[in-house]
Amino acid sequence: MGNYKIKIKVEVVECDNQDAHEPLEQNDGSFEMIIDGKDAISIDKSEKALLSTAYPSIREALSRHLEEMSKKKSLKSPKRKK
């Protein structure tokens, strides 16, 4: 069994959007959340938003990984004779 790399990229960028004050999955599989400008300068509110956005992203990535591992395992296991 090989090794696996875990890669995470976090971006905080200014935007004009007003919606999505909760984490929403995007078409590319990433998750985004919009916070107000006043919250963006608060370390506690920014940290809470980052962690709230990271959680569903991590869960989805783990789910995909385990699904792929399950598929690989079922392909490798010998078929039982009836």
DSSP file (Angstrom, degrees, kcal/mol; ACC not computed):
  #  RESIDUE AA STRUCTURE BP1 BP2  ACC     N-H-->O    O-->H-N    N-H-->O    O-->H-N    TCO  KAPPA ALPHA  PHI   PSI    X-CA   Y-CA   Z-CA
    1    1 A M              0   0    0      0, 0.0     2,-0.0     0, 0.0     0, 0.0   0.000 360.0 360.0 360.0 134.1    0.0    0.0    0.0
    2    2 A G        -     0   0    0      1,-0.1     2,-0.2     0, 0.0     0, 0.0  -0.165 360.0 -96.4 -82.3 176.5    1.4    3.4   -1.0
    3    3 A N        -     0   0    0     -2,-0.0     2,-0.4     0, 0.0    -1,-0.1  -0.490  32.9-140.5 -87.4 163.3    1.6    6.6    0.9
    4    4 A Y        -     0   0    0     -2,-0.2     2,-0.4     2,-0.0     0, 0.0  -0.988   2.6-143.1-131.3 137.8   -0.9    9.4    0.6
    5    5 A K        -     0   0    0     -2,-0.4     2,-0.5     2,-0.0     0, 0.0  -0.829   8.4-153.1 -98.4 134.2   -0.4   13.2    0.5
    6    6 A I        -     0   0    0     -2,-0.4     2,-0.4     2,-0.0    -2,-0.0  -0.945  17.1-173.7-106.4 125.3   -2.9   15.5    2.2
    7    7 A K        +     0   0    0     -2,-0.5     2,-0.4     2,-0.0    -2,-0.0  -0.976   6.7 179.5-126.4 128.4   -3.0   18.9    0.6
    8    8 A I        -     0   0    0     -2,-0.4     2,-0.4     2,-0.0    -2,-0.0  -0.992   5.8-172.4-131.0 135.2   -5.0   21.9    1.8
    9    9 A K        -     0   0    0     -2,-0.4     2,-0.5     2,-0.0    -2,-0.0  -0.995   4.5-169.7-127.7 126.8   -5.2   25.3    0.3
   10   10 A V        -     0   0    0     -2,-0.4     2,-0.4     2,-0.0    -2,-0.0  -0.965   4.0-175.0-118.8 130.3   -6.9   28.2    2.1
   11   11 A E        -     0   0    0     -2,-0.5     2,-0.5     2,-0.0    -2,-0.0  -0.978  11.9-169.6-124.5 138.1   -7.6   31.5    0.5
   12   12 A V        +     0   0    0     -2,-0.4     2,-0.4     2,-0.0    -2,-0.0  -0.959  24.4 165.6-123.4 110.8   -9.1   34.7    2.0
   13   13 A V        -     0   0    0     -2,-0.5     2,-0.2     0, 0.0    -2,-0.0  -0.949  38.9-109.6-130.7 146.6  -10.0   37.2   -0.7
   14   14 A E        +     0   0    0     -2,-0.4     2,-0.3     2,-0.0    -2,-0.0  -0.474  45.1 170.6 -70.9 142.0  -12.1   40.3   -0.8
   15   15 A C        -     0   0    0     -2,-0.2    -1,-0.0     2,-0.1     0, 0.0  -0.942  43.0-130.5-148.1 168.2  -15.3   40.0   -2.8
   16   16 A D        +     0   0    0     -2,-0.3    -1,-0.0     2,-0.0    -2,-0.0   0.479  67.3 119.9 -98.7  -5.8  -18.5   41.8   -3.6
   17   17 A N        -     0   0    0      1,-0.1    -2,-0.1     3,-0.0     0, 0.0  -0.258  40.0-173.3 -63.0 146.9  -20.8   38.9   -2.8
   18   18 A Q        +     0   0    0     16,-0.0    -1,-0.1    18,-0.0     3,-0.1   0.554  59.5  75.1-112.4 -16.8  -23.4   39.3   -0.1
   19   19 A D        +     0   0    0      1,-0.1    15,-0.1     2,-0.0    -2,-0.0  -0.144  64.2  57.9 -89.4-176.7  -24.8   35.8    0.1
   20   20 A A        +     0   0    0      1,-0.1    14,-3.7    13,-0.1     4,-0.1   0.934  42.3 166.1  64.5  55.4  -23.5   32.5    1.5
   21   21 A H  S    S+     0   0    0     12,-0.2    -1,-0.1    -3,-0.1    12,-0.1   0.181  70.2  56.8 -84.0  18.9  -22.9   33.3    5.2
   22   22 A E  S    S-     0   0    0     10,-0.1    12,-0.2    13,-0.0    10,-0.1  -0.966 108.9 -79.8-139.7 155.2  -22.6   29.6    5.6
   23   23 A P        -     0   0    0      0, 0.0     2,-0.4     0, 0.0    10,-0.2  -0.330  49.9-174.9 -60.5 129.6  -20.3   27.1    3.9
   24   24 A L  E     -A   32   0A   0      8,-2.5     8,-2.3    -4,-0.1     2,-0.3  -0.991  24.7-121.6-127.9 134.6  -21.5   26.2    0.4
   25   25 A E  E     -A   31   0A   0     -2,-0.4     6,-0.3     6,-0.2     2,-0.2  -0.554  28.4-147.3 -75.1 136.4  -20.0   23.6   -1.9
   26   26 A Q    >   -     0   0    0      4,-3.5     3,-1.9    -2,-0.3    -1,-0.0  -0.481  29.8 -98.2 -96.8 169.9  -18.9   24.9   -5.3
   27   27 A N  T 3  S+     0   0    0      1,-0.3    -1,-0.1    -2,-0.2    -2,-0.0   0.789 122.4  55.7 -59.5 -29.7  -18.8   23.2   -8.6
   28   28 A D  T 3  S-     0   0    0      2,-0.1    -1,-0.3     1,-0.0     3,-0.1   0.386 122.1-103.4 -87.0   5.3  -15.1   22.4   -8.3
   29   29 A G  S <  S+     0   0    0     -3,-1.9    -2,-0.1     1,-0.3     2,-0.1   0.341  83.9 122.5  91.8  -7.4  -15.6   20.6   -4.9
   30   30 A S        -     0   0    0     -5,-0.1    -4,-3.5     1,-0.0     2,-0.4  -0.355  56.4-130.0 -80.4 167.9  -14.3   23.5   -2.8
   31   31 A F  E     -A   25   0A   0     -6,-0.3     2,-0.3    -3,-0.1    -6,-0.2  -0.952  21.6-170.2-120.4 142.0  -16.3   25.2   -0.1
   32   32 A E  E     -A   24   0A   0     -8,-2.3    -8,-2.5    -2,-0.4     2,-0.3  -0.944   8.2-175.8-130.9 152.2  -16.8   28.9    0.3
   33   33 A M        -     0   0    0     -2,-0.3     2,-0.4   -10,-0.2   -12,-0.2  -0.985  17.5-140.8-144.9 137.7  -18.3   31.1    3.0
   34   34 A I        -     0   0    0    -14,-3.7     2,-0.3    -2,-0.3   -16,-0.0  -0.840  18.9-173.1-100.1 133.8  -18.8   34.9    2.9
   35   35 A I        -     0   0    0     -2,-0.4     5,-0.0     1,-0.0   -13,-0.0  -0.930  29.1-103.1-122.5 152.9  -18.1   37.0    6.0
   36   36 A D     >  -     0   0    0     -2,-0.3     4,-1.8     1,-0.1     3,-0.4  -0.296  31.7-112.3 -68.7 155.6  -18.8   40.7    6.5
   37   37 A G  H  > S+     0   0    0      1,-0.2     4,-0.7     2,-0.2    -1,-0.1   0.862 118.4  54.4 -57.2 -38.1  -15.9   43.2    6.4
   38   38 A K  H  4 S+     0   0    0      1,-0.2     3,-0.4     2,-0.2    -1,-0.2   0.840 109.2  48.1 -67.6 -31.7  -16.3   43.9   10.1
   39   39 A D  H >4 S+     0   0    0     -3,-0.4     3,-1.4     1,-0.2     7,-0.3   0.798 100.9  66.5 -75.3 -28.5  -16.0   40.1   10.9
   40   40 A A  H 3< S+     0   0    0     -4,-1.8    -1,-0.2     1,-0.3    -2,-0.2   0.719 100.2  50.0 -66.5 -20.8  -12.9   39.9    8.6
   41   41 A I  T 3< S+     0   0    0     -4,-0.7     2,-0.6    -3,-0.4    -1,-0.3   0.446  93.2  88.7 -97.2   0.2  -10.9   42.1   11.0
   42   42 A S    <>  -     0   0    0     -3,-1.4     4,-2.6     1,-0.2     5,-0.3  -0.870  65.1-155.2 -98.1 121.7  -11.9   40.0   14.1
   43   43 A I  H  > S+     0   0    0     -2,-0.6     4,-2.4     1,-0.2     5,-0.2   0.900  94.7  48.8 -62.9 -39.7   -9.5   37.1   14.7
   44   44 A D  H  > S+     0   0    0      2,-0.2     4,-2.3     1,-0.2    -1,-0.2   0.928 114.9  42.6 -67.5 -44.9  -12.2   35.2   16.6
   45   45 A K  H  > S+     0   0    0      2,-0.2     4,-2.1     1,-0.2    -2,-0.2   0.874 115.9  49.2 -70.9 -36.3  -14.9   35.6   13.9
   46   46 A S  H  X S+     0   0    0     -4,-2.6     4,-2.6    -7,-0.3    -2,-0.2   0.923 111.8  48.8 -66.5 -43.3  -12.4   34.9   11.1
   47   47 A E  H  X S+     0   0    0     -4,-2.4     4,-2.6    -5,-0.3     5,-0.2   0.923 111.2  49.8 -62.2 -44.2  -11.1   31.8   12.8
   48   48 A K  H  X S+     0   0    0     -4,-2.3     4,-2.5     1,-0.2    -1,-0.2   0.911 112.1  48.2 -61.0 -42.9  -14.6   30.5   13.4
   49   49 A A  H  X S+     0   0    0     -4,-2.1     4,-1.9     2,-0.2    -2,-0.2   0.907 111.9  49.6 -65.2 -42.2  -15.5   31.2    9.7
   50   50 A L  H  X S+     0   0    0     -4,-2.6     4,-2.4     2,-0.2    -2,-0.2   0.932 114.3  44.1 -62.2 -45.9  -12.4   29.4    8.5
   51   51 A L  H  X S+     0   0    0     -4,-2.6     4,-2.1     1,-0.2    -2,-0.2   0.884 112.1  52.8 -67.9 -37.2  -13.0   26.4   10.7
   52   52 A S  H  < S+     0   0    0     -4,-2.5    -1,-0.2    -5,-0.2    -2,-0.2   0.840 114.1  43.5 -65.5 -32.6  -16.7   26.3    9.8
   53   53 A T  H  X S+     0   0    0     -4,-1.9     4,-1.0    -5,-0.2    -2,-0.2   0.844 112.7  51.9 -79.8 -35.7  -15.7   26.3    6.1
   54   54 A A  H  X S+     0   0    0     -4,-2.4     4,-2.8    -5,-0.2     5,-0.2   0.865  97.9  66.9 -69.6 -36.6  -12.9   23.7    6.5
   55   55 A Y  H  X S+     0   0    0     -4,-2.1     4,-2.5     1,-0.2     5,-0.2   0.928 103.5  40.8 -56.6 -54.2  -15.0   21.1    8.3
   56   56 A P  H  > S+     0   0    0      0, 0.0     4,-2.3     0, 0.0    -1,-0.2   0.858 115.5  53.6 -65.1 -30.3  -17.4   20.2    5.5
   57   57 A S  H  X S+     0   0    0     -4,-1.0     4,-2.3     2,-0.2    -2,-0.2   0.916 110.6  45.7 -66.2 -43.2  -14.5   20.3    3.0
   58   58 A I  H  X S+     0   0    0     -4,-2.8     4,-2.6     2,-0.2     5,-0.2   0.918 113.0  50.2 -65.7 -44.6  -12.5   17.9    5.2
   59   59 A R  H  X S+     0   0    0     -4,-2.5     4,-2.3    -5,-0.2    -2,-0.2   0.904 111.9  47.6 -61.0 -42.6  -15.5   15.6    5.6
   60   60 A E  H  X S+     0   0    0     -4,-2.3     4,-2.5     2,-0.2    -1,-0.2   0.917 112.4  49.0 -66.4 -43.1  -16.2   15.5    1.9
   61   61 A A  H  X S+     0   0    0     -4,-2.3     4,-2.4     1,-0.2    -2,-0.2   0.907 112.5  48.3 -63.0 -41.8  -12.5   14.8    1.1
   62   62 A L  H  X S+     0   0    0     -4,-2.6     4,-2.7     2,-0.2     5,-0.2   0.903 110.5  51.6 -65.2 -41.2  -12.4   12.0    3.6
   63   63 A S  H  X S+     0   0    0     -4,-2.3     4,-2.1    -5,-0.2    -2,-0.2   0.929 111.5  46.5 -60.5 -46.6  -15.6   10.5    2.3
   64   64 A R  H  X S+     0   0    0     -4,-2.5     4,-2.3     2,-0.2    -2,-0.2   0.917 113.0  50.4 -62.3 -43.3  -14.2   10.5   -1.3
   65   65 A H  H  X S+     0   0    0     -4,-2.4     4,-2.5     1,-0.2    -2,-0.2   0.939 111.8  45.9 -60.8 -48.8  -10.9    9.0   -0.1
   66   66 A L  H  X S+     0   0    0     -4,-2.7     4,-2.3     1,-0.2    -1,-0.2   0.855 110.8  53.8 -66.2 -34.0  -12.5    6.2    1.8
   67   67 A E  H  X S+     0   0    0     -4,-2.1     4,-2.1    -5,-0.2    -1,-0.2   0.925 110.6  46.6 -63.5 -44.2  -14.9    5.4   -1.0
   68   68 A E  H  X S+     0   0    0     -4,-2.3     4,-2.4     2,-0.2    -2,-0.2   0.899 111.8  51.0 -64.4 -40.5  -11.9    5.1   -3.4
   69   69 A M  H  X S+     0   0    0     -4,-2.5     4,-2.5     1,-0.2    -1,-0.2   0.897 109.3  51.3 -63.6 -39.5  -10.1    2.9   -0.9
   70   70 A S  H  X S+     0   0    0     -4,-2.3     4,-2.3     2,-0.2    -1,-0.2   0.900 109.7  49.7 -64.1 -41.2  -13.1    0.7   -0.6
   71   71 A K  H  X S+     0   0    0     -4,-2.1     4,-1.7     2,-0.2    -2,-0.2   0.918 111.7  48.4 -63.5 -43.5  -13.3    0.4   -4.4
   72   72 A K  H  X S+     0   0    0     -4,-2.4     4,-1.7     1,-0.2    -2,-0.2   0.913 111.3  50.3 -62.8 -42.7   -9.6   -0.5   -4.6
   73   73 A K  H  X S+     0   0    0     -4,-2.5     4,-2.0     1,-0.2    -1,-0.2   0.907 109.5  50.0 -64.2 -41.8  -10.0   -3.1   -1.8
   74   74 A S  H  < S+     0   0    0     -4,-2.3    -1,-0.2     1,-0.2    -2,-0.2   0.823 109.9  51.5 -68.8 -28.7  -13.0   -4.8   -3.5
   75   75 A L  H  < S+     0   0    0     -4,-1.7    -1,-0.2    -5,-0.2    -2,-0.2   0.834 113.6  44.4 -72.8 -32.2  -11.1   -5.0   -6.8
   76   76 A K  H  < S+     0   0    0     -4,-1.7    -2,-0.2    -5,-0.1    -1,-0.2   0.781  91.8  94.0 -83.8 -27.9   -8.1   -6.6   -5.1
   77   77 A S  S  < S-     0   0    0     -4,-2.0     2,-0.1    -5,-0.2    -4,-0.0  -0.434  82.2-113.4 -72.3 137.5  -10.0   -9.1   -2.9
   78   78 A P        -     0   0    0      0, 0.0     2,-0.3     0, 0.0    -1,-0.1  -0.359  30.9-110.1 -68.5 146.8  -10.4  -12.6   -4.5
   79   79 A K        -     0   0    0      1,-0.1     2,-0.2    -2,-0.1     0, 0.0  -0.562  32.5-121.4 -77.6 139.0  -13.9  -13.7   -5.4
   80   80 A R        -     0   0    0     -2,-0.3     2,-0.3     1,-0.1    -1,-0.1  -0.555  19.7-123.5 -81.3 143.9  -15.3  -16.4   -3.3
   81   81 A K              0   0    0     -2,-0.2    -1,-0.1     1,-0.1     0, 0.0  -0.682 360.0 360.0 -84.8 140.0  -16.4  -19.7   -4.8
   82   82 A K              0   0    0     -2,-0.3    -1,-0.1     0, 0.0    -2,-0.0   0.418 360.0 360.0 -95.7 360.0  -20.0  -20.6   -4.2
